[in-house]
């Protein structure tokens, strides 16, 4: 008997087509998201760190007029020991952000490094490490051909990174952050918006 086909057979049996992923590292762990889930990469801006921020939120920044929370995957996925007093380790100066959409609003994922994108064949996909199954967000794994470290890359489902309850809390925090930051917004001319950190000349 011939091996199972990669894509299709004359009998019509088929497998999903190859898919492209963005590979990045968090706390030494190689992770990936589908390319269509990542709107763009951003350098780490100056963040507003509000005292009401939940533990997985590193801070917020404004992007195209919206307040964007920066989420720490190392905390969400329990990849690093967390001290409730000292908090999580501070991000590096050049830590990149992956801008995604969460429930119709922008959010950013904090990474240590973005390695690039890769095409993954369905036959290469395996079950993910059970240690990274938080909230069922790990959709599988595939061989690491990008980071140079070998091993495997864990594929994440972006819409499962937060539970329903966590999503509601994030929405409430975002609304609170928007109100709080608006109190410090400088009066702007019609059609203009004062940039974060700007002051009177």
C-alpha positions in Angstrom: 0.0 0.0 0.0 1.3 3.4 -0.9 1.9 6.1 1.9 -0.9 8.5 2.7 -0.8 11.4 0.3 0.3 14.8 1.4 -2.4 16.8 -0.4 -4.8 14.7 -2.5 -5.4 11.5 -4.3 -7.3 10.5 -7.3 -10.0 9.2 -4.9 -10.5 12.7 -3.6 -8.9 12.0 -0.2 -7.0 15.1 0.8 -5.0 16.7 3.6 -4.9 20.4 4.6 -2.5 22.5 2.5 0.8 23.7 3.9 0.5 26.8 6.1 2.9 29.6 6.9 3.9 30.6 10.4 5.8 33.4 12.1 8.4 31.9 14.5 9.6 33.8 17.5 11.2 33.1 20.9 9.8 33.8 24.4 11.9 32.8 27.5 14.0 30.4 25.3 10.9 28.6 23.9 10.3 28.6 20.1 6.7 29.6 19.4 4.7 30.3 16.3 1.6 32.0 15.1 -0.1 31.8 11.7 1.1 34.6 9.5 -2.4 35.9 9.0 -2.8 36.4 12.7 0.1 38.9 12.9 -0.8 42.3 11.6 2.8 43.7 11.9 5.9 43.8 13.9 6.7 46.8 16.1 9.7 47.9 18.0 9.1 48.2 21.8 7.8 51.7 22.4 7.7 53.6 25.6 5.0 51.9 27.6 2.6 53.4 30.1 2.6 51.1 33.1 -0.6 51.6 35.0 -1.0 50.4 38.6 -4.3 48.7 37.7 -2.6 46.5 35.0 -3.2 42.7 35.4 0.0 40.7 35.9 0.3 39.5 32.3 0.1 43.1 31.0 3.5 44.7 30.7 1.9 48.1 29.8 0.0 50.0 27.2 0.8 52.3 24.3 -1.2 54.2 21.7 -1.2 53.0 18.2 -3.3 54.7 15.5 -5.5 56.3 18.2 -6.1 53.2 20.2 -4.8 52.0 23.5 -3.0 48.7 22.9 -2.2 46.4 25.9 1.1 44.5 25.7 0.7 40.9 26.8 3.5 38.8 28.3 3.4 35.3 26.9 6.1 34.2 29.3 3.6 34.9 32.1 0.5 33.7 30.3 2.2 30.4 29.4 4.0 30.1 32.7 7.4 30.0 31.0 9.3 31.8 33.8 9.1 31.8 37.6 6.9 34.7 38.6 7.5 36.7 41.8 4.2 38.3 42.9 6.2 41.1 44.6 9.1 41.7 42.2 7.0 40.9 39.1 8.2 39.3 35.8 11.6 40.1 34.4 11.8 43.4 32.5 11.7 43.1 28.7 14.9 43.8 26.8 15.4 47.2 25.2 15.0 45.8 21.7 12.2 43.3 22.5 9.9 43.2 19.5 6.1 43.2 19.6 3.7 41.2 17.5 0.6 43.2 16.8 -2.5 41.0 16.7 -6.2 41.5 16.8 -8.1 40.2 19.9 -11.9 40.4 19.7 -11.7 43.1 17.2 -9.3 45.3 19.0 -5.5 45.5 18.7 -3.2 43.8 21.2 0.5 43.2 21.2 2.5 40.1 22.2 5.9 40.7 23.8 8.6 38.5 22.3 12.4 38.1 22.9 13.2 37.7 19.2 11.4 37.2 15.9 13.2 34.7 13.7 11.1 34.9 10.6 8.4 32.8 8.8 8.4 29.3 7.6 6.2 27.0 5.5 4.9 24.0 7.4 3.6 20.8 5.7 0.7 19.1 7.4 2.7 15.9 7.7 5.2 17.7 9.8 2.7 18.8 12.4 2.8 16.8 15.7 1.2 17.1 19.1 2.5 20.0 21.2 4.4 19.7 24.5 1.8 19.1 27.2 3.6 21.7 29.3 2.5 24.3 26.8 -1.2 23.4 26.7 -2.3 26.4 28.7 -6.0 27.1 28.0 -5.7 24.8 25.0 -3.8 27.5 23.1 -1.1 25.1 21.8 -2.4 23.8 18.5 0.5 21.5 17.7 4.2 21.5 17.0 6.6 21.2 14.0 10.4 20.8 13.5 12.4 23.9 14.3 14.2 24.9 11.1 14.4 28.6 11.9 16.0 29.4 15.2 19.1 27.2 14.8 18.5 25.5 18.1 16.8 22.4 16.8 13.9 20.7 18.6 10.4 21.8 17.8 8.3 24.9 17.6 5.0 25.2 19.4 2.2 26.5 17.2 -0.3 28.8 19.2 -3.9 29.5 18.5 -4.1 33.3 18.9 -7.8 33.3 19.8 -7.2 30.9 22.6 -4.3 32.7 24.4 -6.8 34.1 26.9 -9.8 32.4 28.5 -13.2 34.0 28.2 -12.9 35.4 31.7 -9.4 36.8 31.0 -10.7 38.4 27.9 -13.4 40.2 29.8 -10.9 41.4 32.4 -8.6 42.6 29.6 -11.4 44.5 28.0 -12.3 46.1 31.4 -8.6 47.1 31.9 -8.4 48.6 28.4 -11.5 50.7 29.0 -10.1 51.9 32.4 -6.7 52.6 30.8 -8.4 54.7 28.0 -10.3 56.7 30.6 -7.2 57.3 32.7 -4.9 58.3 29.9 -7.6 60.5 28.4 -7.5 62.6 31.6 -3.8 63.5 30.7 -4.4 64.1 27.1 -3.5 67.7 26.0 -6.3 69.7 24.3 -5.8 69.1 20.5 -6.6 71.1 17.5 -9.5 69.8 15.4 -8.4 66.5 13.8 -5.2 66.4 15.8 -4.3 64.1 18.6 -1.5 64.9 21.1 1.2 62.3 20.9 2.1 60.4 24.1 4.6 62.2 26.2 4.2 65.5 24.4 4.0 68.7 26.4 3.5 72.3 25.9 6.2 74.0 23.9 
